[in-house]
Amino acid sequence: MAFKVSAILLLSLNLLFFSVANANIVKHSECPKNNVNVCVNVLRPGGILAKDSPCCTHIQHLVALKAALCLCAIVKANNLGLVEADPTVQLELLLNGCGCRPTRTYYC
């Protein structure tokens, strides 16, 4: 009788561990470039950034750290149109223009 209980326990634990090990884990670490590309060229000199613009709408839906990382990547690629501006300054201008108040200072 003890052998049957041990065998059932062992099989149950194997089933549990193998089902957890094979579980599909969805990774959302990529920057949604299709959504953030609406921010291209919004900081050109003379450009006006409205808080209800598509750029701001997408930024506000991103998690804070993810938004900063995505925007830093775009700023570093010089897609915002400012040729000789510091990327950190561009990030601050973009976040402030959209009314986003980050809880910490981000450096690109």
GUGULUM-279909 format. One record per residue: residue number from 1; x, y, z of N, C-alpha, C, O in turn. Coordinates in nm, 2 decimals, padded with zeros to 4 digits. Layout:
+------+--------+--------+--------+--------+--------+--------+--------+--------+--------+--------+--------+--------+
| seke |     nX |     nY |     nZ |    caX |    caY |    caZ |     cX |     cY |     cZ |     oX |     oY |     oZ |
+------+--------+--------+--------+--------+--------+--------+--------+--------+--------+--------+--------+--------+
|  NUM |      X |      Y |      Z |      X |      Y |      Z |      X |      Y |      Z |      X |      Y |      Z |
...
+------+--------+--------+--------+--------+--------+--------+--------+--------+--------+--------+--------+--------+
//
This chain:
+------+--------+--------+--------+--------+--------+--------+--------+--------+--------+--------+--------+--------+
| seke |     nX |     nY |     nZ |    caX |    caY |    caZ |     cX |     cY |     cZ |     oX |     oY |     oZ |
+------+--------+--------+--------+--------+--------+--------+--------+--------+--------+--------+--------+--------+
|    1 |  00.08 | -00.12 |  00.00 |  00.00 |  00.00 |  00.00 |  00.09 |  00.13 |  00.00 |  00.06 |  00.22 | -00.07 |
|    2 |  00.19 |  00.13 |  00.08 |  00.28 |  00.24 |  00.08 |  00.35 |  00.27 | -00.05 |  00.38 |  00.38 | -00.09 |
|    3 |  00.38 |  00.16 | -00.12 |  00.44 |  00.17 | -00.26 |  00.35 |  00.25 | -00.35 |  00.39 |  00.33 | -00.43 |
|    4 |  00.22 |  00.21 | -00.35 |  00.12 |  00.28 | -00.44 |  00.11 |  00.43 | -00.40 |  00.10 |  00.51 | -00.49 |
|    5 |  00.11 |  00.46 | -00.28 |  00.10 |  00.60 | -00.24 |  00.22 |  00.68 | -00.28 |  00.21 |  00.79 | -00.33 |
|    6 |  00.34 |  00.62 | -00.26 |  00.46 |  00.68 | -00.31 |  00.47 |  00.70 | -00.46 |  00.51 |  00.80 | -00.51 |
|    7 |  00.42 |  00.60 | -00.53 |  00.42 |  00.61 | -00.68 |  00.32 |  00.71 | -00.72 |  00.36 |  00.79 | -00.82 |
|    8 |  00.21 |  00.72 | -00.66 |  00.11 |  00.82 | -00.70 |  00.16 |  00.96 | -00.67 |  00.15 |  01.06 | -00.75 |
|    9 |  00.23 |  00.98 | -00.55 |  00.28 |  01.11 | -00.51 |  00.39 |  01.15 | -00.61 |  00.40 |  01.26 | -00.65 |
|   10 |  00.48 |  01.05 | -00.65 |  00.59 |  01.08 | -00.74 |  00.53 |  01.12 | -00.88 |  00.58 |  01.22 | -00.94 |
|   11 |  00.44 |  01.05 | -00.93 |  00.38 |  01.08 | -01.06 |  00.31 |  01.22 | -01.05 |  00.31 |  01.29 | -01.15 |
|   12 |  00.24 |  01.25 | -00.94 |  00.17 |  01.38 | -00.93 |  00.27 |  01.49 | -00.93 |  00.25 |  01.59 | -01.00 |
|   13 |  00.38 |  01.47 | -00.86 |  00.48 |  01.58 | -00.86 |  00.55 |  01.60 | -00.99 |  00.57 |  01.71 | -01.04 |
|   14 |  00.58 |  01.49 | -01.06 |  00.63 |  01.49 | -01.19 |  00.54 |  01.57 | -01.29 |  00.58 |  01.65 | -01.37 |
|   15 |  00.41 |  01.54 | -01.28 |  00.31 |  01.60 | -01.37 |  00.31 |  01.75 | -01.34 |  00.31 |  01.83 | -01.43 |
|   16 |  00.31 |  01.79 | -01.21 |  00.31 |  01.93 | -01.17 |  00.44 |  02.00 | -01.22 |  00.43 |  02.11 | -01.28 |
|   17 |  00.56 |  01.94 | -01.20 |  00.68 |  02.01 | -01.24 |  00.69 |  02.02 | -01.39 |  00.74 |  02.12 | -01.44 |
|   18 |  00.66 |  01.92 | -01.46 |  00.67 |  01.92 | -01.61 |  00.57 |  02.02 | -01.67 |  00.60 |  02.08 | -01.77 |
|   19 |  00.45 |  02.03 | -01.61 |  00.35 |  02.13 | -01.67 |  00.40 |  02.27 | -01.64 |  00.38 |  02.36 | -01.72 |
|   20 |  00.46 |  02.30 | -01.53 |  00.51 |  02.43 | -01.50 |  00.63 |  02.46 | -01.59 |  00.65 |  02.57 | -01.64 |
|   21 |  00.72 |  02.37 | -01.61 |  00.84 |  02.39 | -01.69 |  00.81 |  02.41 | -01.83 |  00.88 |  02.48 | -01.90 |
|   22 |  00.70 |  02.36 | -01.88 |  00.66 |  02.38 | -02.02 |  00.56 |  02.49 | -02.05 |  00.51 |  02.51 | -02.16 |
|   23 |  00.53 |  02.56 | -01.94 |  00.43 |  02.67 | -01.96 |  00.49 |  02.78 | -02.05 |  00.61 |  02.81 | -02.04 |
|   24 |  00.40 |  02.83 | -02.14 |  00.45 |  02.94 | -02.23 |  00.45 |  03.07 | -02.15 |  00.35 |  03.11 | -02.09 |
|   25 |  00.56 |  03.13 | -02.15 |  00.57 |  03.26 | -02.08 |  00.58 |  03.37 | -02.19 |  00.67 |  03.36 | -02.28 |
|   26 |  00.49 |  03.46 | -02.19 |  00.49 |  03.57 | -02.29 |  00.58 |  03.68 | -02.24 |  00.57 |  03.73 | -02.13 |
|   27 |  00.67 |  03.72 | -02.33 |  00.76 |  03.82 | -02.30 |  00.73 |  03.95 | -02.37 |  00.72 |  03.95 | -02.49 |
|   28 |  00.70 |  04.05 | -02.29 |  00.66 |  04.18 | -02.35 |  00.78 |  04.29 | -02.33 |  00.75 |  04.40 | -02.28 |
|   29 |  00.90 |  04.25 | -02.36 |  01.01 |  04.34 | -02.34 |  01.04 |  04.43 | -02.46 |  01.12 |  04.52 | -02.44 |
|   30 |  00.98 |  04.41 | -02.57 |  01.01 |  04.49 | -02.69 |  00.93 |  04.62 | -02.68 |  00.82 |  04.63 | -02.63 |
|   31 |  00.99 |  04.72 | -02.73 |  00.93 |  04.85 | -02.74 |  00.83 |  04.85 | -02.86 |  00.86 |  04.81 | -02.97 |
|   32 |  00.70 |  04.89 | -02.83 |  00.60 |  04.89 | -02.94 |  00.63 |  05.00 | -03.04 |  00.57 |  05.10 | -03.03 |
|   33 |  00.72 |  04.98 | -03.13 |  00.77 |  05.08 | -03.22 |  00.66 |  05.14 | -03.31 |  00.66 |  05.26 | -03.34 |
|   34 |  00.57 |  05.05 | -03.34 |  00.46 |  05.10 | -03.43 |  00.38 |  05.21 | -03.36 |  00.33 |  05.30 | -03.42 |
|   35 |  00.36 |  05.19 | -03.23 |  00.28 |  05.29 | -03.15 |  00.36 |  05.42 | -03.12 |  00.31 |  05.53 | -03.12 |
|   36 |  00.49 |  05.40 | -03.08 |  00.57 |  05.51 | -03.04 |  00.62 |  05.59 | -03.16 |  00.66 |  05.71 | -03.14 |
|   37 |  00.62 |  05.54 | -03.28 |  00.66 |  05.61 | -03.40 |  00.57 |  05.73 | -03.43 |  00.61 |  05.82 | -03.50 |
|   38 |  00.46 |  05.74 | -03.36 |  00.38 |  05.87 | -03.38 |  00.45 |  05.98 | -03.31 |  00.40 |  06.10 | -03.33 |
|   39 |  00.55 |  05.96 | -03.23 |  00.63 |  06.07 | -03.17 |  00.74 |  06.12 | -03.26 |  00.80 |  06.22 | -03.22 |
|   40 |  00.76 |  06.07 | -03.37 |  00.86 |  06.11 | -03.46 |  00.83 |  06.26 | -03.50 |  00.72 |  06.29 | -03.54 |
|   41 |  00.94 |  06.34 | -03.50 |  00.93 |  06.48 | -03.54 |  00.84 |  06.57 | -03.46 |  00.80 |  06.68 | -03.51 |
|   42 |  00.80 |  06.53 | -03.34 |  00.71 |  06.62 | -03.27 |  00.78 |  06.73 | -03.19 |  00.73 |  06.83 | -03.15 |
|   43 |  00.91 |  06.71 | -03.18 |  00.99 |  06.81 | -03.11 |  01.08 |  06.90 | -03.20 |  01.17 |  06.96 | -03.15 |
|   44 |  01.04 |  06.91 | -03.32 |  01.11 |  07.00 | -03.41 |  01.09 |  07.14 | -03.36 |  00.99 |  07.17 | -03.30 |
|   45 |  01.19 |  07.23 | -03.39 |  01.17 |  07.37 | -03.35 |  01.04 |  07.43 | -03.41 |  01.01 |  07.42 | -03.53 |
|   46 |  00.96 |  07.49 | -03.32 |  00.83 |  07.54 | -03.36 |  00.72 |  07.44 | -03.35 |  00.60 |  07.48 | -03.37 |
|   47 |  00.75 |  07.32 | -03.33 |  00.64 |  07.21 | -03.32 |  00.57 |  07.23 | -03.19 |  00.63 |  07.25 | -03.08 |
|   48 |  00.44 |  07.21 | -03.19 |  00.36 |  07.22 | -03.07 |  00.31 |  07.08 | -03.04 |  00.26 |  07.00 | -03.12 |
|   49 |  00.33 |  07.04 | -02.92 |  00.29 |  06.90 | -02.87 |  00.17 |  06.92 | -02.78 |  00.18 |  06.97 | -02.67 |
|   50 |  00.06 |  06.87 | -02.83 | -00.06 |  06.88 | -02.75 | -00.08 |  06.76 | -02.66 | -00.04 |  06.65 | -02.71 |
|   51 | -00.13 |  06.77 | -02.54 | -00.14 |  06.66 | -02.45 | -00.24 |  06.55 | -02.50 | -00.23 |  06.44 | -02.46 |
|   52 | -00.32 |  06.59 | -02.60 | -00.42 |  06.49 | -02.65 | -00.37 |  06.43 | -02.79 | -00.44 |  06.37 | -02.86 |
|   53 | -00.24 |  06.46 | -02.82 | -00.18 |  06.41 | -02.95 | -00.17 |  06.26 | -02.94 | -00.16 |  06.20 | -02.83 |
|   54 | -00.16 |  06.19 | -03.06 | -00.14 |  06.05 | -03.06 | -00.01 |  06.01 | -02.98 | -00.01 |  05.90 | -02.92 |
|   55 |  00.09 |  06.09 | -02.99 |  00.22 |  06.06 | -02.93 |  00.20 |  06.05 | -02.77 |  00.24 |  05.95 | -02.71 |
|   56 |  00.13 |  06.15 | -02.72 |  00.11 |  06.15 | -02.57 |  00.02 |  06.04 | -02.53 |  00.03 |  05.98 | -02.42 |
|   57 | -00.08 |  06.01 | -02.61 | -00.18 |  05.90 | -02.58 | -00.10 |  05.77 | -02.56 | -00.13 |  05.70 | -02.47 |
|   58 | -00.01 |  05.74 | -02.65 |  00.06 |  05.62 | -02.65 |  00.16 |  05.62 | -02.53 |  00.18 |  05.52 | -02.47 |
|   59 |  00.23 |  05.73 | -02.51 |  00.32 |  05.74 | -02.40 |  00.25 |  05.71 | -02.26 |  00.31 |  05.64 | -02.18 |
|   60 |  00.14 |  05.77 | -02.24 |  00.07 |  05.76 | -02.12 |  00.02 |  05.61 | -02.09 |  00.00 |  05.58 | -01.98 |
|   61 |  00.01 |  05.53 | -02.20 | -00.04 |  05.39 | -02.18 |  00.08 |  05.30 | -02.15 |  00.06 |  05.18 | -02.11 |
|   62 |  00.20 |  05.35 | -02.17 |  00.32 |  05.26 | -02.14 |  00.35 |  05.27 | -01.99 |  00.33 |  05.37 | -01.93 |
|   63 |  00.41 |  05.16 | -01.94 |  00.46 |  05.16 | -01.81 |  00.58 |  05.26 | -01.80 |  00.65 |  05.27 | -01.90 |
|   64 |  00.60 |  05.33 | -01.69 |  00.69 |  05.43 | -01.68 |  00.83 |  05.39 | -01.73 |  00.89 |  05.46 | -01.81 |
|   65 |  00.89 |  05.29 | -01.68 |  01.02 |  05.25 | -01.71 |  01.03 |  05.21 | -01.86 |  01.13 |  05.24 | -01.93 |
|   66 |  00.93 |  05.13 | -01.90 |  00.93 |  05.09 | -02.04 |  00.92 |  05.21 | -02.14 |  00.98 |  05.21 | -02.24 |
|   67 |  00.84 |  05.31 | -02.10 |  00.82 |  05.43 | -02.18 |  00.96 |  05.50 | -02.19 |  01.00 |  05.54 | -02.30 |
|   68 |  01.03 |  05.51 | -02.08 |  01.16 |  05.58 | -02.08 |  01.26 |  05.51 | -02.17 |  01.33 |  05.57 | -02.25 |
|   69 |  01.26 |  05.38 | -02.16 |  01.36 |  05.30 | -02.24 |  01.32 |  05.31 | -02.39 |  01.41 |  05.33 | -02.47 |
|   70 |  01.19 |  05.30 | -02.42 |  01.15 |  05.31 | -02.56 |  01.18 |  05.45 | -02.62 |  01.24 |  05.46 | -02.73 |
|   71 |  01.15 |  05.55 | -02.54 |  01.17 |  05.69 | -02.59 |  01.32 |  05.72 | -02.60 |  01.36 |  05.79 | -02.69 |
|   72 |  01.40 |  05.67 | -02.51 |  01.55 |  05.69 | -02.52 |  01.60 |  05.63 | -02.64 |  01.69 |  05.69 | -02.71 |
|   73 |  01.55 |  05.51 | -02.68 |  01.60 |  05.45 | -02.80 |  01.56 |  05.53 | -02.92 |  01.64 |  05.54 | -03.01 |
|   74 |  01.44 |  05.59 | -02.92 |  01.40 |  05.67 | -03.03 |  01.48 |  05.80 | -03.04 |  01.52 |  05.85 | -03.14 |
|   75 |  01.50 |  05.86 | -02.92 |  01.58 |  05.99 | -02.91 |  01.72 |  05.96 | -02.96 |  01.78 |  06.04 | -03.03 |
|   76 |  01.78 |  05.85 | -02.92 |  01.92 |  05.82 | -02.95 |  01.93 |  05.80 | -03.10 |  02.04 |  05.83 | -03.16 |
|   77 |  01.83 |  05.75 | -03.16 |  01.83 |  05.73 | -03.31 |  01.80 |  05.86 | -03.38 |  01.80 |  05.86 | -03.51 |
|   78 |  01.78 |  05.97 | -03.31 |  01.76 |  06.10 | -03.37 |  01.63 |  06.10 | -03.45 |  01.63 |  06.17 | -03.56 |
|   79 |  01.53 |  06.04 | -03.41 |  01.41 |  06.04 | -03.49 |  01.31 |  06.15 | -03.45 |  01.21 |  06.17 | -03.51 |
|   80 |  01.35 |  06.23 | -03.34 |  01.26 |  06.34 | -03.30 |  01.29 |  06.46 | -03.37 |  01.22 |  06.56 | -03.36 |
|   81 |  01.40 |  06.47 | -03.45 |  01.42 |  06.58 | -03.53 |  01.52 |  06.69 | -03.48 |  01.56 |  06.78 | -03.55 |
|   82 |  01.55 |  06.68 | -03.35 |  01.65 |  06.78 | -03.30 |  01.79 |  06.73 | -03.32 |  01.83 |  06.62 | -03.27 |
|   83 |  01.87 |  06.80 | -03.39 |  02.00 |  06.75 | -03.44 |  02.10 |  06.75 | -03.33 |  02.16 |  06.64 | -03.31 |
|   84 |  02.12 |  06.85 | -03.26 |  02.23 |  06.86 | -03.16 |  02.18 |  06.88 | -03.02 |  02.23 |  06.96 | -02.94 |
|   85 |  02.07 |  06.81 | -02.98 |  02.02 |  06.82 | -02.84 |  02.06 |  06.70 | -02.76 |  02.07 |  06.59 | -02.82 |
|   86 |  02.08 |  06.72 | -02.63 |  02.11 |  06.60 | -02.55 |  01.99 |  06.51 | -02.54 |  01.88 |  06.56 | -02.52 |
|   87 |  02.01 |  06.38 | -02.56 |  01.90 |  06.29 | -02.55 |  01.81 |  06.29 | -02.42 |  01.69 |  06.28 | -02.43 |
|   88 |  01.88 |  06.32 | -02.31 |  01.81 |  06.33 | -02.18 |  01.72 |  06.45 | -02.18 |  01.61 |  06.45 | -02.13 |
|   89 |  01.77 |  06.56 | -02.24 |  01.68 |  06.68 | -02.25 |  01.57 |  06.66 | -02.34 |  01.45 |  06.70 | -02.31 |
|   90 |  01.59 |  06.59 | -02.46 |  01.48 |  06.56 | -02.55 |  01.37 |  06.47 | -02.48 |  01.25 |  06.50 | -02.50 |
|   91 |  01.42 |  06.38 | -02.40 |  01.32 |  06.29 | -02.33 |  01.24 |  06.37 | -02.23 |  01.12 |  06.35 | -02.22 |
|   92 |  01.31 |  06.46 | -02.15 |  01.24 |  06.55 | -02.06 |  01.14 |  06.64 | -02.13 |  01.02 |  06.65 | -02.08 |
|   93 |  01.17 |  06.70 | -02.24 |  01.08 |  06.78 | -02.32 |  00.96 |  06.70 | -02.37 |  00.85 |  06.75 | -02.36 |
|   94 |  00.98 |  06.58 | -02.41 |  00.87 |  06.50 | -02.46 |  00.78 |  06.46 | -02.35 |  00.66 |  06.47 | -02.36 |
|   95 |  00.83 |  06.42 | -02.23 |  00.75 |  06.38 | -02.12 |  00.68 |  06.50 | -02.06 |  00.56 |  06.49 | -02.03 |
|   96 |  00.75 |  06.61 | -02.05 |  00.68 |  06.73 | -01.99 |  00.58 |  06.78 | -02.08 |  00.47 |  06.83 | -02.04 |
|   97 |  00.60 |  06.78 | -02.21 |  00.50 |  06.82 | -02.31 |  00.38 |  06.74 | -02.31 |  00.27 |  06.79 | -02.34 |
|   98 |  00.39 |  06.61 | -02.27 |  00.27 |  06.53 | -02.27 |  00.21 |  06.53 | -02.13 |  00.11 |  06.46 | -02.10 |
|   99 |  00.27 |  06.60 | -02.03 |  00.21 |  06.61 | -01.90 |  00.24 |  06.49 | -01.82 |  00.18 |  06.46 | -01.71 |
|  100 |  00.34 |  06.41 | -01.86 |  00.39 |  06.29 | -01.78 |  00.49 |  06.34 | -01.67 |  00.58 |  06.41 | -01.71 |
|  101 |  00.46 |  06.30 | -01.55 |  00.55 |  06.34 | -01.45 |  00.62 |  06.21 | -01.39 |  00.56 |  06.14 | -01.31 |
|  102 |  00.74 |  06.18 | -01.45 |  00.80 |  06.05 | -01.40 |  00.84 |  06.06 | -01.25 |  00.87 |  06.17 | -01.20 |
|  103 |  00.84 |  05.95 | -01.19 |  00.87 |  05.95 | -01.04 |  01.02 |  05.96 | -01.02 |  01.07 |  05.99 | -00.91 |
|  104 |  01.10 |  05.94 | -01.12 |  01.25 |  05.96 | -01.11 |  01.30 |  06.02 | -01.24 |  01.23 |  06.02 | -01.34 |
|  105 |  01.42 |  06.06 | -01.23 |  01.49 |  06.12 | -01.35 |  01.55 |  06.01 | -01.43 |  01.62 |  05.92 | -01.38 |
|  106 |  01.52 |  06.01 | -01.56 |  01.58 |  05.91 | -01.65 |  01.69 |  05.97 | -01.73 |  01.68 |  06.08 | -01.78 |
|  107 |  01.80 |  05.90 | -01.75 |  01.91 |  05.94 | -01.83 |  01.92 |  05.85 | -01.95 |  01.93 |  05.73 | -01.93 |
|  108 |  01.93 |  05.91 | -02.06 |  01.95 |  05.83 | -02.19 |  02.09 |  05.80 | -02.21 |  02.13 |  05.73 | -02.30 |
+------+--------+--------+--------+--------+--------+--------+--------+--------+--------+--------+--------+--------+
//
